[in-house]
């Protein structure tokens, strides 16, 4: 009985974490869009769009790291090592997303927007799990710290 209660608590906690992850992701899009729009339309209307995109992505990545660290995963680990792991995960997720997108379009013949949705979904699942088990893992947890139910 205690194991079932422990599992229920664990599942509720992980669902809340997933909700926070999705919220941070959605708010990241709004921040990215807002910064890009502000710079490209008002602060530097004649500026290079690619450079402005890079600037807005940089701010968005910083927001993502801080929001996930403090709110989604509630980590108090070493900032430098978590930032390094976060960067590794973001780069790996970007590679996965690009690879899935390319495969979906060029090998499977999918429509580009559906390919983008598929690639983004797979990348998001990878990112959530990898941040949970690698980037923001608490030192006291093992890699698969799930309550026993058997």
C-alpha positions as CSV (number, residue, x, y, z in Angstrom):
1,X,0.0,0.0,0.0
2,X,2.8,2.4,0.9
3,X,4.5,1.7,-2.5
4,X,1.3,2.5,-4.3
5,X,0.9,5.8,-2.5
6,X,4.6,6.5,-3.2
7,X,4.1,5.8,-6.9
8,X,1.0,8.0,-7.0
9,X,2.9,10.9,-5.4
10,X,5.8,10.3,-7.8
11,X,3.5,10.3,-10.9
12,X,1.7,13.5,-9.7
13,X,5.1,15.2,-9.2
14,X,6.3,14.2,-12.7
15,X,3.0,15.3,-14.3
16,X,3.5,18.7,-12.7
17,X,7.0,18.8,-13.9
18,X,5.8,18.0,-17.4
19,X,3.2,20.8,-17.2
20,X,6.0,23.2,-16.2
21,X,8.2,22.0,-19.0
22,X,5.4,22.6,-21.6
23,X,4.6,26.0,-20.0
24,X,8.3,27.1,-20.2
25,X,8.4,25.9,-23.8
26,X,5.3,27.8,-24.8
27,X,6.5,31.0,-23.0
28,X,9.9,30.5,-24.7
29,X,8.2,30.8,-28.0
30,X,6.5,34.0,-27.0
31,X,9.7,35.4,-25.6
32,X,11.6,34.4,-28.8
33,X,9.0,35.9,-31.0
34,X,8.7,39.1,-28.9
35,X,12.4,39.8,-28.8
36,X,12.7,39.1,-32.5
37,X,9.8,41.3,-33.3
38,X,11.0,44.1,-31.0
39,X,14.5,44.2,-32.5
40,X,13.5,43.6,-36.1
41,X,10.6,46.1,-36.2
42,X,11.7,48.8,-33.8
43,X,15.2,48.7,-32.4
44,X,17.0,47.6,-35.6
45,X,14.5,47.6,-38.5
46,X,17.3,47.5,-41.1
47,X,19.3,44.9,-39.3
48,X,20.3,41.5,-40.7
49,X,17.4,39.1,-39.9
50,X,19.6,36.1,-39.3
51,X,21.7,38.0,-36.8
52,X,18.6,39.2,-35.1
53,X,17.3,35.6,-35.0
54,X,20.6,34.5,-33.3
55,X,20.2,37.3,-30.7
56,X,16.6,36.3,-29.9
57,X,17.5,32.6,-29.7
58,X,20.4,33.4,-27.3
59,X,18.0,35.2,-24.9
60,X,15.5,32.4,-25.3
61,X,18.1,29.7,-24.4
62,X,19.1,31.7,-21.3
63,X,15.5,32.0,-20.3
64,X,15.0,28.3,-20.9
65,X,18.0,27.4,-18.7
66,X,17.0,29.6,-15.8
67,X,13.3,28.7,-15.9
68,X,13.9,25.0,-16.2
69,X,16.6,25.1,-13.5
70,X,14.5,27.0,-10.9
71,X,10.9,26.1,-11.8
72,X,10.6,23.0,-13.9
73,X,13.3,20.8,-12.3
74,X,13.9,22.9,-9.1
75,X,17.6,22.2,-9.1
76,X,20.2,23.6,-6.7
77,X,23.1,21.9,-8.4
78,X,26.3,23.5,-9.5
79,X,25.5,26.3,-12.0
80,X,28.5,25.8,-14.2
81,X,28.1,22.0,-14.6
82,X,24.4,22.3,-15.2
83,X,24.9,25.0,-17.8
84,X,27.4,22.8,-19.6
85,X,25.1,19.8,-19.5
86,X,22.1,22.0,-20.6
87,X,24.2,23.2,-23.6
88,X,25.1,19.6,-24.6
89,X,21.4,18.6,-24.4
90,X,20.2,21.6,-26.4
91,X,22.8,20.9,-29.1
92,X,21.9,17.2,-29.2
93,X,18.2,18.0,-29.3
94,X,18.8,20.4,-32.2
95,X,20.7,17.7,-34.1
96,X,17.9,15.2,-33.4
97,X,15.2,17.7,-34.5
98,X,17.1,18.6,-37.7
99,X,17.8,14.9,-38.5
100,X,14.1,13.8,-38.0
101,X,13.0,16.8,-40.0
102,X,15.3,15.9,-42.9
103,X,14.3,12.2,-42.8
104,X,10.6,13.0,-42.7
105,X,10.8,15.2,-45.7
106,X,13.5,13.6,-47.9
107,X,13.1,9.9,-47.1
108,X,9.5,9.6,-46.0
109,X,8.1,12.3,-48.2
110,X,6.1,14.0,-45.5
111,X,4.8,17.6,-45.8
112,X,7.3,20.1,-44.3
113,X,4.9,21.5,-41.6
114,X,4.0,18.0,-40.4
115,X,7.6,17.1,-40.4
116,X,8.3,20.2,-38.3
117,X,5.6,19.1,-35.8
118,X,7.0,15.5,-35.7
119,X,10.6,16.6,-35.3
120,X,9.7,19.2,-32.6
121,X,7.6,16.6,-30.7
122,X,10.4,14.0,-30.7
123,X,13.0,16.7,-29.7
124,X,10.7,17.9,-26.8
125,X,10.4,14.3,-25.5
126,X,14.1,13.8,-25.7
127,X,14.8,17.1,-24.0
128,X,12.3,16.6,-21.2
129,X,13.7,13.1,-20.3
130,X,17.4,14.1,-20.8
131,X,17.0,17.2,-18.6
132,X,15.3,15.1,-16.0
133,X,17.8,12.3,-15.9
134,X,21.0,14.2,-16.8
135,X,21.0,18.0,-16.8
136,X,19.1,18.7,-13.6
137,X,19.4,15.4,-11.8
138,X,19.7,15.8,-8.0
139,X,22.9,14.3,-6.7
140,X,21.0,12.0,-4.3
141,X,19.0,10.5,-7.1
142,X,20.0,7.5,-9.2
143,X,19.6,7.7,-12.9
144,X,16.2,6.0,-12.8
145,X,15.0,6.9,-9.3
146,X,11.4,5.5,-9.6
147,X,9.6,4.1,-6.6
148,X,9.3,0.3,-6.4
149,X,5.7,-0.9,-7.0
150,X,6.4,-4.7,-6.9
